[in-house]
């Protein structure tokens, strides 16, 4: 998994989220926690990265949305403090693992 970049993976059994986001300005490993909320506009996951000193900080979230035909899809929004990233999540190319999703920027 360490060779992959720009991915999100959610463990079906534990609901734990891990991933990596990389651009020319940053390359960070991320983790996520499910969000329990009755607000339909709330994210389904909070995303966390680490500071250069190793401190865990919240950097964004993942939202579950409906497409025009009623199917579910996920969007991601991250603010690293010096760069923002908005993206959809989709199937990771060349992988058979359904829990592995590619980060597809749309900025």
Secondary structure, DSSP 8 states (H G I E B T S, - for coil): -TT--SEEEE-TTT--EEEEEE-SS-EEEEEEEE---S-TTS-SEEEEEE-TTS-EEEEEEEEEEE-TTS-EEEEEEEE-SS-EEEEEEEE-TT---TTEEEEEE--
